[in-house]
Amino acid sequence: MEFERHRGNHTHLNIAPLVDVMFLLLLFFMLTSHLIQEPAIRIKLPESKTAEAKDESIRTVLITKEGEIYFMDRRVSLKEIREVIQGSVKDLEKDFLRIKSDRDANVGLLVAVIDEVRLSGVKNFSIVTERR
């Protein structure tokens, strides 16, 4: 008597192509994240030999060479910058603020912005430069 063997239909899922696709997606996002640029407001930062690395989580005030002032990509006037900073910075004693000014911007405007930042109550701020 012959017995018929029942072969179990084992279906194996080949995950090698899935791993390849996931690796390519990871590689794509890692490479493109480094290509993301800063805000569209064009300024040329002054150069410094002692400039430090950037931290993108810090609030930023931009001053263009035309004399325009931007706070976190929103155009503001010199008169209203104090209220805007006080409204967006949660802890004036601990939070940090960056001031980026074009190298061709008016120095008097930069000093006026620094005064407004100090009058707003922010204790920690810096003027950003580029490393040579």
C-alpha positions as CSV (number, residue, x, y, z in Angstrom):
1,M,0.0,0.0,0.0
2,E,1.3,3.4,-0.9
3,F,0.7,6.3,1.3
4,E,0.5,9.7,-0.3
5,R,2.7,12.3,1.4
6,H,1.1,15.6,2.0
7,R,3.6,18.2,1.3
8,G,2.9,21.3,3.4
9,N,2.8,24.4,1.3
10,H,5.3,26.5,3.1
11,T,5.3,30.0,1.8
12,H,8.4,31.9,2.7
13,L,8.5,35.6,2.5
14,N,11.8,36.8,1.1
15,I,12.5,40.0,2.9
16,A,15.8,40.8,1.2
17,P,14.2,43.1,-1.3
18,L,12.3,44.8,1.5
19,V,15.5,45.4,3.4
20,D,17.1,46.9,0.3
21,V,14.2,49.3,-0.3
22,M,14.3,50.4,3.4
23,F,18.0,50.9,3.3
24,L,17.7,53.1,0.1
25,L,14.9,55.1,1.7
26,L,17.0,55.7,4.8
27,L,20.0,56.7,2.7
28,F,17.8,59.1,0.7
29,F,16.4,60.8,3.7
30,M,19.8,61.1,5.4
31,L,21.4,62.7,2.4
32,T,18.5,65.1,1.6
33,S,18.3,66.3,5.2
34,H,21.8,67.7,4.9
35,L,20.8,69.6,1.8
36,I,17.9,71.5,3.6
37,Q,18.9,75.2,3.6
38,E,18.3,77.9,6.1
39,P,15.6,80.5,5.6
40,A,15.1,82.1,2.2
41,I,16.3,85.5,3.5
42,R,19.7,86.0,2.0
43,I,22.3,87.5,4.2
44,K,26.1,87.2,4.2
45,L,27.4,86.6,7.7
46,P,30.6,88.2,8.8
47,E,33.5,85.8,9.1
48,S,35.2,84.8,12.4
49,K,38.0,82.4,13.3
50,T,36.2,81.4,16.5
51,A,32.7,80.8,15.2
52,E,30.8,77.8,16.7
53,A,28.4,75.2,15.3
54,K,24.8,76.1,14.7
55,D,21.8,74.8,16.7
56,E,18.6,75.1,14.7
57,S,16.3,74.9,17.7
58,I,17.3,78.5,18.8
59,R,15.1,81.5,17.9
60,T,16.8,83.8,15.4
61,V,16.6,87.5,14.5
62,L,17.9,88.3,11.0
63,I,19.0,91.7,9.8
64,T,19.4,92.2,6.0
65,K,21.7,94.6,4.3
66,E,18.6,96.6,3.2
67,G,17.7,97.1,6.9
68,E,14.9,94.7,7.1
69,I,14.4,92.8,10.4
70,Y,13.0,89.2,10.6
71,F,12.2,87.2,13.6
72,M,11.8,83.5,12.9
73,D,11.1,84.2,9.1
74,R,8.5,86.9,9.9
75,R,9.2,90.5,9.0
76,V,8.9,92.8,12.0
77,S,9.8,96.5,12.6
78,L,12.3,97.7,15.1
79,K,9.4,99.1,17.2
80,E,7.5,95.8,17.5
81,I,10.5,93.4,17.9
82,R,10.5,93.6,21.7
83,E,6.8,92.5,21.9
84,V,7.3,89.8,19.4
85,I,10.3,88.4,21.3
86,Q,8.5,88.6,24.6
87,G,5.5,86.8,23.1
88,S,7.4,83.9,21.6
89,V,10.3,83.3,24.1
90,K,8.9,81.2,27.0
91,D,11.7,81.6,29.5
92,L,13.5,84.9,29.1
93,E,16.2,83.9,31.7
94,K,17.1,80.5,30.1
95,D,16.1,80.5,26.4
96,F,18.7,81.5,23.9
97,L,18.4,83.9,20.9
98,R,20.6,84.3,17.9
99,I,21.2,87.6,16.0
100,K,22.3,87.2,12.4
101,S,23.2,90.4,10.6
102,D,24.4,90.8,7.1
103,R,28.0,92.0,7.0
104,D,26.9,95.0,4.9
105,A,24.1,95.9,7.3
106,N,24.0,99.2,9.2
107,V,25.9,98.8,12.5
108,G,23.5,101.3,14.1
109,L,20.6,99.1,13.3
110,L,22.4,96.1,14.7
111,V,23.0,98.0,18.0
112,A,19.4,99.1,18.1
113,V,18.2,95.4,17.7
114,I,20.6,94.3,20.5
115,D,19.1,97.0,22.7
116,E,15.6,95.8,22.0
117,V,16.6,92.2,22.7
118,R,18.1,93.2,26.0
119,L,15.0,95.4,26.9
120,S,12.7,92.4,26.0
121,G,14.3,90.6,28.9
122,V,16.3,87.9,27.0
123,K,19.5,87.2,29.0
124,N,21.2,84.8,26.6
125,F,21.8,85.9,23.0
126,S,24.7,85.8,20.6
127,I,25.7,87.4,17.3
128,V,26.2,84.7,14.7
129,T,29.3,84.7,12.3
130,E,30.7,82.3,9.8
131,R,33.9,80.5,10.3
132,R,36.7,81.4,7.8
